[in-house]
């Protein structure tokens, strides 16, 4: 570009500022190259993006290295695939018995469908006393797993329609079991996420138009979001070719790309407009924007990535890959914010205000309303701080009684085939049959294992020992040379009943040393235990790394500590509200769900990381603005007021967008997305309103200059980072 600035300086004058200012100016200078590069990235990765939901893994909800995973692997390798991933098909008729011609034909048809799929190792017909109901009207056909759990979920999806076609003339056919559960849940979850996105996009666009005041400016976050989404979707598909990635990773990536893309764009666009109003040229306005707001955005992005990286410590593939999905989306959105957005802003210049609403033309970066609120906080810091603390503490109290467990069958809609099959099995065969435990023991201990298991409280029945797939016991030994058998222990209670955990512990404590206990419910309980064990580790890592990042950026240990600690308050309050709603059932009628009596077990670990990342996002926006004025004027008290005036509207608008996005997921039918939307939405609402706009400014006022104090030894160690341009 060869356009001259409003004050006559050449557009290509050397920028004043640090590395980010120079990066912004370079992006502005090379608009065509930047746009071409991003188009190439979007096209190349976008070619794989359309298959993201069909390609990604459907399972992965397990604790790697656990006893239950070992049992599943032994069952799949040496017992005809009769592990927890096996497909179970329920065939039922109210009028015809299992030995009737029509039921016999239906069972034969089911057997044929299963046998024709290479992912099924062997088909076990219904067995009297085991998989045929006492009244003879319900039978279960077992298809052994010849593939990994993720592929078995795909098999359940692929075979759903052929199996459904067998039903008719009074005969019902329903796939059930863990693989079918994840298949139906993923389908319902995908539909719910799409519906939520369709609701959130119009709401988001309306909030953006109000926040930006211009249709052109409001479209910029969509540019970042789409580029980040397409690139991250394609990248997930490619990574999935190497390491299985949970389909949930894309669901969270969609949500975070939209929320953070808008946050980052809003912060940069507001600062860019302010620089233009100050008389800067397009290029210099971009440089100033990147040198100030760009640093805050970069620090915010790094904080999000650091928080989510702690989740990678949890030895659960689904949880880890959900974090990977969000991290990829953040990386691409952050890259677009720091490269593509400056290029577009430099090209647009004053046209960023095109199609502006009347009030936007008069809008200044310094908000009179938030400036006035900053003065209120300055005059009454103690009452406001104590009031905010009291509200957050009151909302957090229910956390003391919070219960967590892995999702039950209620996470899928009532009309889902897997839930109908599940209900039939419980009604006709017993409450505990869907949660059958599997025991693998040495042949020598088979009799003793069966005796102890049968006598264990909470076990209704134990099936006869099943030899390895080679035939009689002893003909085919497991890898370590020990002959083993497989027994099925049927509990007396539903798989989601808390009593089952005690039964599992008793079996593992009392059975012979050669015996290991697994099965689908044991996998859930082992995963829940791993999540509980790693929660304090993940929290500690996130808090320490978050503090270190703030310390490096702000060079002030007091405010870095306070900024980190207050982020815990909105998290605790959000989980307190979630306990009241999803565990105790308050507002369940309004939100349209049946409470499980607990929160989903992966929520505390995963949502803590997400909420803390978002909270630190707003912390960075506020404190970086305040620090800029502290550096410029040395007046800590005045900087708090000015920081509120300049960042309050951005924080409020960004939070409104995030709340709109998250609460749209509260309308989803499956329970986990609903739980996710409410917890994150409440967390953002509380954090933005009570923590960032009340409590943290009040703490800045109370600590005064001490908030920005740096010990001499620390001053020598830390890098010098300034948020002031020039």
C-alpha positions as CSV (number, residue, x, y, z in Angstrom):
1,X,0.0,0.0,0.0
2,X,1.2,3.5,-0.8
3,X,-1.5,5.4,1.1
4,X,-0.4,8.4,3.1
5,X,-1.5,8.8,6.7
6,X,-3.8,11.5,7.9
7,X,-0.9,13.5,9.2
8,X,1.2,13.2,6.1
9,X,3.7,10.5,7.3
10,X,4.4,7.8,4.8
11,X,2.5,4.6,5.4
12,X,5.7,2.6,5.4
13,X,7.5,4.7,8.1
14,X,9.4,2.5,10.6
15,X,7.0,1.5,13.4
16,X,7.8,2.5,17.0
17,X,7.5,-0.4,19.4
18,X,8.5,-3.9,20.2
19,X,8.3,-7.2,18.3
20,X,4.5,-7.4,18.2
21,X,4.3,-3.8,16.9
22,X,6.8,-4.8,14.1
23,X,4.8,-8.0,13.4
24,X,1.6,-5.9,13.1
25,X,3.2,-3.4,10.8
26,X,4.6,-6.3,8.7
27,X,1.2,-7.9,8.4
28,X,-0.3,-4.6,7.4
29,X,2.4,-4.1,4.8
30,X,1.8,-7.5,3.2
31,X,-1.9,-7.8,3.2
32,X,-2.0,-10.0,0.0
33,X,0.6,-12.4,1.2
34,X,-1.0,-12.8,4.6
35,X,-4.5,-13.4,3.1
36,X,-3.0,-15.8,0.5
37,X,-1.2,-17.8,3.2
38,X,-4.3,-18.1,5.3
39,X,-6.4,-19.1,2.3
40,X,-3.8,-21.8,1.6
41,X,-4.0,-23.1,5.2
42,X,-7.8,-23.0,5.2
43,X,-8.1,-24.8,1.8
44,X,-5.5,-27.4,2.6
45,X,-6.7,-28.3,6.1
46,X,-10.3,-27.6,5.0
47,X,-10.2,-30.4,2.6
48,X,-10.2,-32.8,5.5
49,X,-12.5,-30.8,7.7
50,X,-15.9,-32.1,6.3
51,X,-15.2,-35.6,7.6
52,X,-14.3,-34.5,11.1
53,X,-17.3,-35.8,12.9
54,X,-17.3,-39.2,11.0
55,X,-13.5,-39.6,11.3
56,X,-12.9,-38.8,15.0
57,X,-13.0,-41.5,17.7
58,X,-16.2,-42.3,19.5
59,X,-14.8,-43.9,22.6
60,X,-11.7,-43.3,24.8
61,X,-13.5,-43.0,28.1
62,X,-11.1,-45.2,30.1
63,X,-8.2,-44.9,32.5
64,X,-5.1,-46.1,30.7
65,X,-3.3,-48.8,32.7
66,X,-6.2,-49.6,34.9
67,X,-7.3,-53.1,35.9
68,X,-10.6,-52.9,33.9
69,X,-8.8,-52.0,30.7
70,X,-6.5,-55.0,31.2
71,X,-9.6,-57.2,31.6
72,X,-11.1,-55.8,28.4
73,X,-7.9,-56.5,26.5
74,X,-7.7,-60.0,27.8
75,X,-11.3,-60.7,27.0
76,X,-11.0,-59.4,23.4
77,X,-7.7,-61.3,22.7
78,X,-8.5,-64.6,24.4
79,X,-12.2,-65.0,24.9
80,X,-13.7,-64.3,21.5
81,X,-13.9,-60.6,21.9
82,X,-16.4,-60.9,24.8
83,X,-15.1,-57.7,26.5
84,X,-16.9,-54.5,27.3
85,X,-16.7,-53.3,23.7
86,X,-18.7,-56.2,22.3
87,X,-22.0,-55.5,20.6
88,X,-25.1,-56.7,22.3
89,X,-28.4,-56.9,20.3
90,X,-31.7,-57.2,22.2
91,X,-34.4,-59.1,20.4
92,X,-37.8,-58.9,22.0
93,X,-41.5,-59.7,21.4
94,X,-44.4,-59.2,23.7
95,X,-46.3,-62.1,22.0
96,X,-43.7,-64.5,20.5
97,X,-41.4,-66.7,22.5
98,X,-37.7,-67.1,21.7
99,X,-38.3,-70.5,20.2
100,X,-41.1,-69.3,17.9
101,X,-40.5,-69.3,14.1
102,X,-40.6,-65.4,13.9
103,X,-38.2,-64.9,16.8
104,X,-35.9,-67.6,15.6
105,X,-35.8,-65.9,12.2
106,X,-35.1,-62.5,13.7
107,X,-32.3,-63.9,15.9
108,X,-30.8,-65.6,12.8
109,X,-31.0,-62.4,10.9
110,X,-29.3,-60.5,13.7
111,X,-26.6,-63.2,13.7
112,X,-26.1,-62.8,10.0
113,X,-25.7,-59.1,10.2
114,X,-23.1,-59.4,12.9
115,X,-21.3,-62.2,11.3
116,X,-20.9,-60.4,8.0
117,X,-18.9,-57.5,9.7
118,X,-15.2,-58.1,9.9
119,X,-15.1,-56.1,13.2
120,X,-17.1,-58.9,14.9
121,X,-14.9,-61.8,16.0
122,X,-17.6,-64.3,16.9
123,X,-21.3,-64.3,17.4
124,X,-22.7,-65.9,20.6
125,X,-26.3,-66.9,20.3
126,X,-28.7,-66.4,23.2
127,X,-28.1,-68.8,26.1
128,X,-30.8,-70.1,28.5
129,X,-30.4,-68.8,32.0
130,X,-27.8,-66.2,30.8
131,X,-29.0,-64.1,27.9
132,X,-32.6,-65.3,27.5
133,X,-35.2,-63.9,29.9
134,X,-37.1,-66.2,32.3
135,X,-40.4,-65.5,30.4
136,X,-38.7,-66.5,27.1
137,X,-39.7,-63.3,25.3
138,X,-36.3,-61.4,25.3
139,X,-33.0,-62.6,24.0
140,X,-29.5,-61.0,23.7
141,X,-27.2,-61.8,20.8
142,X,-23.5,-61.1,21.5
143,X,-21.1,-59.9,18.8
144,X,-17.5,-60.2,20.0
145,X,-15.1,-57.3,19.4
146,X,-12.4,-57.9,16.9
147,X,-11.3,-54.2,16.8
148,X,-10.4,-51.5,19.3
149,X,-13.1,-49.7,21.2
150,X,-13.2,-46.7,18.8
151,X,-13.8,-49.0,15.8
152,X,-16.4,-50.9,17.7
153,X,-18.3,-47.6,18.3
154,X,-18.2,-47.1,14.5
155,X,-19.4,-50.7,14.0
156,X,-22.4,-50.0,16.2
157,X,-23.1,-46.9,14.1
158,X,-22.8,-48.7,10.8
159,X,-24.9,-51.7,11.9
160,X,-27.7,-49.6,13.5
161,X,-29.8,-49.4,10.3
162,X,-29.3,-53.0,9.1
163,X,-30.3,-54.2,12.6
164,X,-33.3,-51.8,12.8
165,X,-34.6,-53.2,9.4
166,X,-35.0,-56.7,11.1
167,X,-37.6,-55.3,13.5
168,X,-41.2,-55.5,12.6
169,X,-44.4,-57.7,13.0
170,X,-44.3,-57.3,16.7
171,X,-40.5,-57.9,17.1
172,X,-38.2,-55.3,18.4
173,X,-34.5,-55.2,17.8
174,X,-32.2,-52.8,19.7
175,X,-28.3,-52.6,19.9
176,X,-27.1,-52.1,23.4
177,X,-23.9,-52.2,25.4
178,X,-21.1,-49.7,25.8
179,X,-20.3,-49.4,22.1
180,X,-23.9,-48.8,21.2
181,X,-24.2,-46.3,24.1
182,X,-21.3,-44.2,22.8
183,X,-22.6,-44.5,19.3
184,X,-26.1,-43.2,20.2
185,X,-24.7,-40.6,22.5
186,X,-22.3,-39.2,20.0
187,X,-25.1,-39.0,17.4
188,X,-27.4,-37.2,19.9
189,X,-24.6,-35.0,21.1
190,X,-23.6,-34.0,17.5
191,X,-27.2,-33.0,16.7
192,X,-27.5,-31.1,19.9
193,X,-24.2,-29.2,19.3
194,X,-25.3,-28.3,15.7
195,X,-28.6,-27.0,17.0
196,X,-26.9,-25.0,19.8
197,X,-24.5,-23.5,17.2
198,X,-27.5,-22.5,15.0
199,X,-29.0,-20.7,18.0
200,X,-25.8,-19.2,19.3
201,X,-24.6,-17.7,15.9
202,X,-27.6,-15.2,15.5
203,X,-27.4,-14.3,19.2
204,X,-23.7,-13.8,18.9
205,X,-23.9,-11.7,15.8
206,X,-26.5,-9.5,17.4
207,X,-24.3,-9.0,20.5
208,X,-21.3,-8.3,18.3
209,X,-23.1,-5.6,16.3
210,X,-24.1,-3.9,19.5
211,X,-20.6,-4.3,21.0
212,X,-18.7,-3.2,17.8
213,X,-21.3,-0.8,16.6
214,X,-20.5,-1.6,13.0
215,X,-21.4,-4.4,10.7
216,X,-17.9,-4.5,9.2
217,X,-16.2,-4.6,12.6
218,X,-18.7,-7.3,13.8
219,X,-17.8,-9.5,10.8
220,X,-14.1,-9.6,11.8
221,X,-14.5,-12.1,14.6
222,X,-16.4,-14.4,12.3
223,X,-13.4,-14.2,9.9
224,X,-11.1,-15.4,12.8
225,X,-13.6,-18.0,14.0
226,X,-14.2,-19.6,10.6
227,X,-10.5,-19.7,9.8
228,X,-9.7,-21.2,13.2
229,X,-12.5,-23.7,13.1
230,X,-11.8,-25.0,9.6
231,X,-8.0,-25.2,10.3
232,X,-8.4,-26.9,13.6
233,X,-11.0,-29.4,12.2
234,X,-8.7,-30.4,9.4
235,X,-5.8,-30.7,11.8
236,X,-7.8,-32.9,14.1
237,X,-8.6,-35.3,11.2
238,X,-5.0,-35.5,10.3
239,X,-3.8,-36.1,13.8
240,X,-6.5,-38.7,14.2
241,X,-4.7,-40.8,11.6
242,X,-1.8,-41.1,14.1
243,X,-3.5,-41.0,17.5
244,X,-7.3,-41.5,18.0
245,X,-9.0,-38.1,18.8
246,X,-12.3,-38.0,20.6
247,X,-15.2,-36.5,18.6
248,X,-15.8,-34.3,21.7
249,X,-12.6,-32.5,20.8
250,X,-14.3,-30.9,17.8
251,X,-17.4,-30.0,19.9
252,X,-15.3,-28.0,22.4
253,X,-13.1,-26.6,19.6
254,X,-16.2,-25.1,17.9
255,X,-17.3,-23.5,21.1
256,X,-14.0,-22.1,22.2
257,X,-13.0,-20.9,18.7
258,X,-16.2,-18.8,18.6
259,X,-15.9,-17.4,22.1
260,X,-12.2,-16.6,22.0
261,X,-12.2,-15.4,18.4
262,X,-14.7,-12.8,19.4
263,X,-12.9,-11.9,22.7
264,X,-9.6,-11.3,20.9
265,X,-11.0,-9.5,17.9
266,X,-13.1,-7.2,20.2
267,X,-10.0,-6.2,22.2
268,X,-7.9,-5.5,19.2
269,X,-10.6,-3.7,17.2
270,X,-11.4,-1.4,20.1
271,X,-7.8,-0.4,20.5
272,X,-7.3,0.0,16.7
273,X,-10.2,2.4,16.5
274,X,-8.8,4.4,19.5
275,X,-5.5,4.7,17.7
276,X,-7.1,5.9,14.5
277,X,-9.1,8.5,16.5
278,X,-5.7,9.7,17.9
279,X,-4.5,10.6,14.4
280,X,-2.4,7.5,13.7
281,X,-2.1,6.2,10.2
282,X,-3.5,2.7,9.4
283,X,0.0,1.2,9.7
284,X,0.9,3.0,12.9
285,X,-2.6,2.2,14.4
286,X,-2.0,-1.5,13.8
287,X,1.5,-1.3,15.3
288,X,0.2,0.5,18.4
289,X,-2.7,-2.0,18.7
290,X,-0.4,-5.0,18.5
291,X,2.1,-3.4,20.9
292,X,-0.5,-3.0,23.6
293,X,-3.7,-5.1,23.1
294,X,-1.7,-7.6,21.1
295,X,0.5,-8.4,24.1
296,X,-2.6,-8.9,26.2
297,X,-4.1,-11.2,23.6
298,X,-0.9,-13.2,23.3
299,X,-0.6,-13.6,27.1
300,X,-4.3,-14.6,27.3
301,X,-3.8,-17.2,24.6
302,X,-0.7,-18.6,26.3
303,X,-2.7,-18.8,29.6
304,X,-5.5,-20.7,28.0
305,X,-3.0,-23.1,26.4
306,X,-1.1,-23.6,29.7
307,X,-4.3,-24.3,31.6
308,X,-5.5,-26.9,29.1
309,X,-2.1,-28.5,28.9
310,X,-2.4,-29.5,32.5
311,X,-5.4,-31.7,31.5
312,X,-3.0,-33.8,29.4
313,X,-1.7,-35.3,32.7
314,X,-5.0,-37.2,33.1
315,X,-4.5,-40.8,31.7
316,X,-7.8,-40.8,29.9
317,X,-7.7,-40.6,26.0
318,X,-11.1,-38.8,25.7
319,X,-10.2,-36.2,28.3
320,X,-6.7,-35.6,26.8
321,X,-7.9,-35.3,23.2
322,X,-10.7,-32.9,24.2
323,X,-8.0,-30.6,25.6
324,X,-6.0,-31.1,22.4
325,X,-9.0,-30.0,20.3
326,X,-9.5,-26.8,22.3
327,X,-5.7,-26.1,22.2
328,X,-5.6,-26.5,18.4
329,X,-8.6,-24.1,18.1
330,X,-6.9,-21.6,20.4
331,X,-3.6,-21.9,18.5
332,X,-5.3,-21.2,15.1
333,X,-7.5,-18.4,16.4
334,X,-4.5,-16.8,18.2
335,X,-2.4,-17.1,15.1
336,X,-5.2,-15.5,13.0
337,X,-5.6,-12.7,15.6
338,X,-1.9,-11.8,15.5
339,X,-1.5,-12.1,11.7
340,X,-4.7,-12.1,9.7
341,X,-6.6,-9.5,11.8
342,X,-3.8,-6.9,11.7
343,X,-3.5,-7.3,8.0
344,X,-7.3,-6.8,7.5
345,X,-7.3,-3.9,9.9
346,X,-4.5,-2.2,8.1
347,X,-6.3,-2.7,4.8
348,X,-9.6,-1.4,6.1
349,X,-8.4,1.6,8.1
350,X,-11.3,4.0,8.8
351,X,-13.6,1.6,6.8
352,X,-13.6,-0.6,9.9
353,X,-16.4,1.7,11.0
354,X,-18.4,1.2,7.8
355,X,-22.2,0.5,8.3
356,X,-21.9,1.9,11.8
357,X,-24.8,2.4,14.1
358,X,-25.4,6.0,15.1
359,X,-24.1,5.6,18.7
360,X,-20.9,3.9,17.5
361,X,-19.8,7.1,15.7
362,X,-19.7,8.9,19.0
363,X,-18.3,5.9,21.0
364,X,-14.9,6.5,22.6
365,X,-12.4,3.9,23.9
366,X,-12.8,5.5,27.3
367,X,-16.3,4.5,28.5
368,X,-17.9,7.1,30.7
369,X,-20.1,4.6,32.3
370,X,-17.4,2.2,33.3
371,X,-15.2,5.1,34.3
372,X,-17.9,6.2,36.7
373,X,-18.2,2.7,38.0
374,X,-14.4,2.7,38.6
375,X,-14.8,5.8,40.7
376,X,-17.5,4.1,42.7
377,X,-15.2,1.2,43.4
378,X,-12.5,3.7,44.3
379,X,-14.7,5.3,46.9
380,X,-16.2,2.1,48.4
381,X,-13.7,-0.7,47.9
382,X,-14.4,-2.5,51.2
383,X,-18.2,-2.9,51.0
384,X,-18.0,-3.9,47.3
385,X,-15.2,-6.4,47.9
386,X,-16.9,-8.0,50.9
387,X,-20.3,-8.1,49.1
388,X,-18.8,-9.8,46.1
389,X,-17.0,-12.3,48.3
390,X,-20.2,-13.0,50.2
391,X,-22.2,-13.7,47.1
392,X,-19.5,-16.0,45.6
393,X,-19.0,-17.8,48.9
394,X,-22.8,-18.4,49.2
395,X,-23.0,-19.8,45.7
396,X,-19.9,-22.0,46.3
397,X,-21.3,-23.6,49.5
398,X,-23.1,-26.5,47.7
399,X,-19.7,-27.7,46.4
400,X,-19.1,-29.2,49.8
401,X,-21.8,-31.8,49.0
402,X,-21.0,-32.3,45.3
403,X,-21.0,-35.8,44.0
404,X,-19.4,-37.0,40.8
405,X,-19.8,-40.1,38.7
406,X,-19.5,-41.2,35.1
407,X,-22.6,-40.5,33.0
408,X,-25.5,-43.0,33.2
409,X,-27.8,-44.2,30.5
410,X,-29.8,-41.0,31.0
411,X,-27.3,-39.1,28.9
412,X,-29.0,-40.3,25.8
413,X,-32.6,-39.4,24.8
414,X,-35.4,-41.7,25.9
415,X,-36.2,-42.7,22.3
416,X,-32.6,-43.7,21.6
417,X,-32.3,-47.4,20.6
418,X,-29.6,-48.2,23.2
419,X,-31.8,-46.8,26.0
420,X,-34.8,-48.8,24.9
421,X,-32.7,-52.0,24.7
422,X,-31.2,-51.2,28.1
423,X,-34.7,-50.8,29.6
424,X,-35.8,-54.1,28.1
425,X,-32.8,-56.0,29.5
426,X,-33.3,-54.5,33.0
427,X,-37.0,-55.3,32.9
428,X,-36.7,-58.8,31.6
429,X,-33.3,-60.0,32.9
430,X,-32.6,-57.9,36.0
431,X,-31.4,-54.5,37.0
432,X,-27.7,-55.4,37.1
433,X,-27.5,-57.3,33.8
434,X,-26.5,-54.1,31.7
435,X,-23.7,-53.6,34.2
436,X,-22.3,-57.1,34.2
437,X,-18.8,-57.3,35.7
438,X,-16.1,-59.5,34.1
439,X,-13.6,-61.5,36.0
440,X,-10.5,-63.1,34.4
441,X,-8.8,-65.6,36.6
442,X,-6.3,-68.5,36.2
443,X,-7.9,-71.9,35.5
444,X,-6.5,-73.2,38.8
445,X,-8.4,-70.5,40.7
446,X,-11.6,-70.7,38.7
447,X,-13.6,-72.6,41.3
448,X,-12.4,-70.5,44.2
449,X,-13.1,-67.3,42.2
450,X,-16.7,-68.4,41.3
451,X,-17.3,-69.3,45.0
452,X,-16.1,-66.0,46.4
453,X,-17.8,-63.9,43.7
454,X,-21.1,-65.7,44.3
455,X,-20.9,-65.0,48.0
456,X,-20.0,-61.3,47.6
457,X,-22.7,-58.9,48.7
458,X,-24.2,-57.1,45.7
459,X,-23.7,-60.0,43.2
460,X,-26.9,-61.7,42.0
461,X,-25.3,-64.5,40.0
462,X,-22.1,-65.7,38.4
463,X,-21.9,-67.5,35.1
464,X,-19.9,-70.7,34.7
465,X,-16.2,-70.2,33.8
466,X,-15.6,-69.7,30.1
467,X,-12.4,-71.2,28.7
468,X,-10.1,-69.3,26.3
469,X,-11.1,-69.3,22.7
470,X,-9.0,-72.3,21.9
471,X,-11.7,-74.5,23.5
472,X,-11.2,-76.4,26.7
473,X,-9.3,-74.8,29.5
474,X,-5.6,-75.4,29.1
475,X,-5.6,-75.7,25.3
476,X,-4.9,-72.0,24.7
477,X,-2.9,-70.1,27.3
478,X,-2.6,-66.4,27.7
479,X,0.6,-64.6,26.8
480,X,2.3,-65.2,30.2
481,X,1.7,-68.9,29.9
482,X,-1.1,-69.0,32.4
483,X,-4.4,-70.7,31.5
484,X,-7.3,-68.5,32.3
485,X,-11.1,-68.4,32.3
486,X,-13.6,-65.7,32.1
487,X,-16.6,-65.4,34.5
488,X,-19.5,-62.9,34.3
489,X,-20.7,-61.5,37.7
490,X,-24.1,-59.9,37.5
491,X,-24.7,-57.2,40.1
492,X,-28.0,-56.7,41.9
493,X,-28.1,-53.0,41.2
494,X,-28.2,-50.6,38.2
495,X,-24.7,-49.8,36.8
496,X,-25.0,-46.1,38.0
497,X,-25.9,-47.1,41.6
498,X,-23.2,-45.9,44.0
499,X,-23.4,-49.3,45.8
500,X,-21.7,-50.9,42.8
501,X,-18.4,-49.3,43.7
502,X,-18.4,-51.1,47.0
503,X,-19.1,-54.4,45.3
504,X,-16.2,-53.9,42.9
505,X,-13.9,-53.0,45.7
506,X,-15.0,-56.1,47.6
507,X,-14.3,-58.4,44.6
508,X,-10.9,-57.0,44.0
509,X,-10.0,-57.3,47.7
510,X,-11.3,-60.8,48.2
511,X,-10.7,-62.7,45.0
512,X,-7.5,-64.8,44.4
513,X,-4.4,-62.9,43.3
514,X,-4.7,-64.2,39.8
515,X,-8.2,-62.7,39.3
516,X,-8.7,-59.3,37.8
517,X,-12.1,-57.5,37.6
518,X,-13.4,-55.4,34.7
519,X,-16.4,-54.8,32.5
520,X,-18.1,-51.6,31.4
521,X,-19.1,-50.4,34.9
522,X,-15.7,-51.1,36.3
523,X,-14.1,-49.1,33.4
524,X,-16.3,-46.1,34.4
525,X,-15.4,-46.5,38.1
526,X,-11.7,-46.8,37.4
527,X,-11.9,-43.7,35.2
528,X,-13.7,-41.8,37.9
529,X,-11.0,-42.8,40.4
530,X,-8.3,-41.6,38.0
531,X,-10.1,-38.3,37.5
532,X,-10.5,-37.9,41.3
533,X,-6.8,-38.7,41.8
534,X,-5.5,-36.3,39.2
535,X,-7.9,-33.4,40.0
536,X,-5.7,-31.8,42.8
537,X,-2.6,-32.3,40.6
538,X,-4.2,-30.6,37.6
539,X,-5.5,-27.8,39.8
540,X,-2.1,-27.2,41.3
541,X,-0.3,-27.2,38.0
542,X,-2.8,-24.8,36.5
543,X,-2.6,-22.4,39.5
544,X,1.2,-22.4,39.6
545,X,1.6,-21.9,35.8
546,X,-1.1,-19.3,35.7
547,X,0.6,-17.3,38.5
548,X,4.0,-17.6,36.8
549,X,2.6,-16.3,33.5
550,X,1.0,-13.3,35.2
551,X,4.1,-12.7,37.2
552,X,6.3,-12.6,34.1
553,X,3.8,-10.4,32.2
554,X,3.0,-8.0,35.0
555,X,6.3,-8.1,37.0
556,X,4.3,-7.7,40.2
557,X,3.9,-10.7,42.6
558,X,1.1,-9.3,44.7
559,X,-1.3,-8.6,41.9
560,X,-0.2,-11.8,40.0
561,X,-1.1,-13.8,43.2
562,X,-4.4,-12.0,43.7
563,X,-5.3,-12.3,40.0
564,X,-4.7,-16.1,40.2
565,X,-6.6,-16.6,43.5
566,X,-9.7,-14.7,42.6
567,X,-10.0,-16.9,39.5
568,X,-10.8,-19.8,41.9
569,X,-13.9,-18.0,43.3
570,X,-15.9,-17.9,40.1
571,X,-15.0,-21.6,39.5
572,X,-16.2,-22.7,42.9
573,X,-19.4,-20.6,42.6
574,X,-20.1,-22.1,39.1
575,X,-19.7,-25.6,40.5
576,X,-21.9,-24.7,43.4
577,X,-24.7,-23.6,41.1
578,X,-24.2,-26.8,39.0
579,X,-24.5,-28.9,42.1
580,X,-27.9,-27.3,42.9
581,X,-29.1,-27.8,39.3
582,X,-27.7,-31.1,38.1
583,X,-27.3,-33.0,41.3
584,X,-30.2,-31.7,43.4
585,X,-32.5,-31.1,40.5
586,X,-33.4,-27.4,41.0
587,X,-34.6,-25.9,37.7
588,X,-34.6,-29.3,36.1
589,X,-38.1,-28.8,34.9
590,X,-37.3,-25.5,33.3
591,X,-34.2,-26.9,31.6
592,X,-35.9,-30.1,30.6
593,X,-33.8,-33.0,32.1
594,X,-34.0,-35.7,34.8
595,X,-31.2,-35.2,37.4
596,X,-28.8,-38.1,37.8
597,X,-28.1,-37.2,41.4
598,X,-24.5,-36.3,40.6
599,X,-22.3,-34.3,38.2
600,X,-20.6,-36.0,35.3
601,X,-17.2,-37.2,36.6
602,X,-15.0,-35.6,34.0
603,X,-16.5,-32.1,34.7
604,X,-14.4,-31.0,37.7
605,X,-11.0,-31.6,35.9
606,X,-12.0,-30.4,32.5
607,X,-14.3,-27.5,33.4
608,X,-11.8,-26.3,36.0
609,X,-9.2,-25.9,33.3
610,X,-11.6,-24.2,30.9
611,X,-13.1,-21.8,33.5
612,X,-9.7,-20.9,34.9
613,X,-8.5,-20.2,31.3
614,X,-11.5,-17.9,30.6
615,X,-11.2,-16.2,34.0
616,X,-7.5,-15.5,33.4
617,X,-8.5,-14.2,29.9
618,X,-10.4,-11.4,31.5
619,X,-7.8,-10.9,34.2
620,X,-5.2,-10.2,31.6
621,X,-7.4,-7.8,29.7
622,X,-8.1,-5.8,32.9
623,X,-4.6,-5.9,34.5
624,X,-2.7,-5.2,31.2
625,X,-4.8,-2.0,30.7
626,X,-4.2,-0.9,34.3
627,X,-0.5,-1.7,34.1
628,X,-0.2,0.4,30.9
629,X,-1.5,3.4,32.8
630,X,0.7,2.6,35.9
631,X,3.7,2.6,33.6
632,X,2.7,5.8,31.9
633,X,1.7,7.8,35.0
634,X,2.9,6.1,38.1
635,X,-0.5,6.6,39.6
636,X,-1.9,3.3,40.7
637,X,-5.1,4.7,42.1
638,X,-5.9,6.6,38.9
639,X,-4.8,3.6,36.8
640,X,-7.5,1.4,38.4
641,X,-10.2,3.9,37.4
642,X,-8.7,4.4,33.9
643,X,-8.3,0.7,33.5
644,X,-11.9,0.1,34.2
645,X,-12.9,2.9,31.8
646,X,-10.9,1.4,29.0
647,X,-11.4,-2.3,29.5
648,X,-14.7,-2.6,31.3
649,X,-16.8,-2.3,28.2
650,X,-14.6,-4.9,26.4
651,X,-14.8,-7.3,29.2
652,X,-18.6,-6.9,29.6
653,X,-19.2,-7.3,25.8
654,X,-16.9,-10.3,25.6
655,X,-18.6,-11.9,28.5
656,X,-22.0,-11.3,27.0
657,X,-20.9,-13.1,23.9
658,X,-19.5,-16.0,25.8
659,X,-22.6,-16.3,28.0
660,X,-24.8,-16.3,24.9
661,X,-22.7,-19.0,23.3
662,X,-22.5,-21.2,26.4
663,X,-26.1,-20.8,27.5
664,X,-27.2,-21.9,24.0
665,X,-25.8,-25.3,24.8
666,X,-28.1,-25.4,27.9
667,X,-30.9,-26.0,25.4
668,X,-29.3,-29.2,24.2
669,X,-31.2,-32.4,24.9
670,X,-28.3,-34.7,26.0
671,X,-27.3,-33.9,29.5
672,X,-23.5,-33.4,29.2
673,X,-23.7,-30.5,26.7
674,X,-26.5,-29.0,28.9
675,X,-24.3,-29.4,31.9
676,X,-21.3,-27.9,30.1
677,X,-23.3,-24.9,28.9
678,X,-24.7,-24.0,32.3
679,X,-21.5,-24.4,34.2
680,X,-19.4,-22.4,31.7
681,X,-22.1,-19.8,31.2
682,X,-22.6,-19.3,35.0
683,X,-18.8,-19.2,35.5
684,X,-18.3,-16.5,32.8
685,X,-21.3,-14.4,34.1
686,X,-20.1,-14.5,37.7
687,X,-16.4,-13.9,36.8
688,X,-17.1,-11.0,34.5
689,X,-19.7,-9.2,36.8
690,X,-18.5,-10.0,40.3
691,X,-14.8,-10.8,40.0
692,X,-13.4,-8.7,37.1
693,X,-15.7,-5.6,37.5
694,X,-16.0,-5.6,41.3
695,X,-13.7,-7.7,43.4
696,X,-10.4,-7.4,41.4
697,X,-10.7,-3.6,40.9
698,X,-11.5,-3.3,44.7
699,X,-8.4,-5.3,45.5
700,X,-6.4,-3.0,43.2
701,X,-7.7,0.0,45.1
702,X,-7.0,-1.6,48.5
703,X,-3.5,-2.7,47.7
704,X,-2.7,0.5,45.9
705,X,0.9,0.9,44.8
706,X,1.9,-2.3,46.6
707,X,0.0,-4.2,43.9
708,X,2.7,-3.3,41.4
709,X,5.7,-3.6,43.7
710,X,8.6,-5.7,42.4
711,X,11.4,-7.0,44.7
712,X,14.9,-6.0,43.4
713,X,16.0,-9.6,43.0
714,X,12.9,-10.4,41.0
715,X,13.3,-7.3,38.9
716,X,16.7,-8.6,37.9
717,X,15.4,-12.1,37.0
718,X,12.2,-11.3,35.1
719,X,12.2,-10.2,31.5
720,X,11.1,-6.6,30.9
721,X,7.6,-6.6,29.3
722,X,5.8,-3.3,28.9
723,X,2.2,-2.8,27.8
724,X,2.9,0.9,26.9
725,X,3.4,1.6,23.2
726,X,6.4,3.6,22.1
